[in-house]
């Protein structure tokens, strides 16, 4: 990915930050809606599509009578919200290490209160039928591969990378490792967004309509995967501009930037 793309990302991100500083009330509304969208699309990526009303009910502290068929789904939604709150808090830490402990904690948050919950353990098989179809490592390779990944994430080479490259490259490798039989995607995307939020960027929300694009991109190399994910980040920033500036369009932004 070119340096120009990262510079453009940084410029656009700073423009959004400036709008948020200028409009605190609108910012609160935007962030609430963005987080709701994040939860919806995160669930949809894993095949659980809810209506807006169902999503709202799931997040209501006093949801009233809940259809027994929705209890599991609502628990997953609340766990997703708790995972988001967890990484937002972790992002504020003065020092943060990406470790097996962090990965397992995210898994536990996302699995909380679900039936048939088992202690955190790495997968022991090579699943034949799953949502993801990219190549993954053999079970015996999972722990050493994760340790190697986290060692790399502490290296000077990683620290020198642009945060977006840090996030997408590490996520690409995490998904190749695919440590858990379930929830690997959710855990991996939480890790990706932890890196972005900590660096001051918007969370990367992969829309459900881009589900197949995301799955296919995981089969590419890390750089190509990052390019596909940049399109999702561009969409997120576009939506932010449109929220704060209803008459905004990309052409006018580029014109203003060149003046």
N, C-alpha and C positions, 0 to 999 in steps of 0.2 A: 504494500500500500504506500502511496506516495506521501511525502512530507506535506505537500500542498493540501491533501485531504485532511490530515490531522490539524493543520493550521486553520482550515475552514471550519472544522468541527469545534476547535477552541474558540474561534471568533463568534460562531453562532451560539455556542453555549454561554459565552459571556454576555451576548445580547439578551438571551433569555434571563440570565441572572439579574441583569440591569432592570428588565421589565418587572421581575418579581420584587426587587427592592423598591421600585417606584409604586407598586400596586399591591400592598400587603393583603388587603381584603380579597381581591381577585385571586391572589396567589394561593390563599387558603382553599378557596373553592376549586381552583385548578388542581392542586395537589391531591385533594380528596378524590376528585374524579379520575385523576391519573392513576392513583393507587387502586381504585375500584376496577379500572380497566386492566391494570397489571394483574390483579387477582383473577379476573375473568379469563384473560387470554392465557395465563399460566395454567389454569385448570383445563382450558380448551386444548392446549397443546398436548395434554396427556389424555385427551378423549372425553373429558367431562364438560359438557356444554350446559350452562344454566341460563335461565332467563334473568333479566334485570331484577324482577321481583324476587326470584329465588335467591339471588345473590344478596340482595338487601336483607331478606329474612334471615339468611345464614349469619349475617354480621350483626343482626339486631341483638343487643344484650338480653332483651325479653321477647323472643320470637313468637311466643304463644304456642299453640298446638302445632307440632311438626309432624308431617306425614312420615310414618316409620320408614318408608322407602327412601326418604331424603336425609335421614340422620347421618349416614356415612358421608354423603356428599357435603352436607353442611359442616361436618367435622373437618373435612379436608379443606374447605374454604377458610374456616377459622384458623386452622394450622398454617395455611398460606399467609394469612395476615400476621400471625405470630412470628413466622419466619422473616417477614419483611421488617417487623419491628425489631427483631433480633439483629439483623444485619445493619439496620440504621444505628443501633446502639454500638455495635462492634466498629462501625465506620468512624465513630467519634474517639476511639481509643488512641492514646498517644503512640503506642506501639502495638502492632498487630502482626501476628505470625500466622501463616497459612499452614495448618498442620492437620494430622489425622484427628486430633481432638476437636478441632473446629468443624471438620466434615461430619464427624459422628454426632456432634451437638446439633447441627442443622438437620441431620436425618431424624434425630429424636424429636425435634420440634415439629417436623413435618409428619411424623408418624404418631404423635401424641393422641391418646384416647381412641385410636382406631381399633376395631376388633382384630383378634388374632395377632396382636402386636407381639413381636419377638425382640430379644436383645439385638442390638446393632451387630450385624455380621455381613461380611463380604459374600458376594454370590459364589456359589460352588459349582455352577454349571455354565454352559454356553447356550443360552436360550435360543430356540429355533424360531419361535413366534413372538415377536415383540414389536413395539411401536417403531423402534429405531432399527435401521438395517445397515449401518456402517460397521466396519470391522472393529472388533473389540479384543482385548487381550485375554489370554487364558486365565482361569481363576488363580492359579498358582503365581501368576505374575502381578496380581492386583496390588498387594501391599508394597512390594519393592518398587513398582511403577509409581505409586502414589508418593512414596518417600523420595523417589528421584524427582518427581514433579515439584514437590515442596522445597526440596533442596535447590532446584533451579530458581524457584520463586524468591529465594533469598540471595541469589547471586547478583553481582554487579551488572551482568548483562541484562537481567530482567529489570533491575531498578532503572537502568538507562532507557528502557523502552517507554514509548508513549503509553499512558494508562489504558487507552482503548486497545492497543496491541497487547498489553499485559492481560487484559480481561479476556479478549477473544482467543489468544494463543493458549492461555492456561485452560480455558473452557474446552477448547478443541481437544487438548490432550486429556483432560479429565474425562471427557465423553468417550475417548478411545479406551480409557481404562475401565469405565463403566463399572464402578465398584459394587453396586447393589443390584439385586434382581429387580427391585422397583425403586422409584424415587431418585434414581441417579440423575435424571434430567433436571428435576426440580432442585436438587442439591447443587448441581453444577451451575445452573442459572442463578441461584442465590449467591454463589461464590463469585460469578462473573459480575453481578451487580454490586456486590460488596466492594470490589475493586473500583468500579466506576463511581459509586456514591462517595467513597472515601476520598477520591480524587476531585470531587466537586462536579461530576457530570450527572445528567439525568439517568435514571435506571433505563436499561435497555429492555423494552417490552416487545416481544416477538408476537405479532398478531396471529390469531388463529387462521386467518386467510393465508398467512405465510408459512403455515405448518409444514407443508411438503417441501417448500423452499429451504426451510431450516434443516429438516431431516436430510435432504439431498446435499446441503452445504457441508454437513458433517463428514461426507464421503470425500470431500476435496481436501487439499492440504491446508495448513493453518492460515497461510496468507490469503488464499482464496476464500476461506471461511470468513476471515475478518472483513473482506471486501463485501461479502453478502450481508454481514451483520451491520456494516456501516449504512447500508440502505435502510435498515430498521431504525437506526439512530437518527438518520435524516428525517424519516417519517415522524419520529417522536418530536424532534425540534420543530418541524413544520406545524404539527398540531399545537405545540406551545405558542408559536407565533400567531396562529389563527385564533387561538383562544383569547389572547391579550389584544390582538390587533385584527378585528374581524375583516378588515379590507386588505389585509396583508397578502402578498404573494411573493414567491421566490424571485421573480423578475425585479420587482420593486426593491427588494432587499439588496440584490446584487448591484442594482443601479446606485442605490444610496451608498453602498460600500465603496464604489469606485469613484465617488465624487470627492 
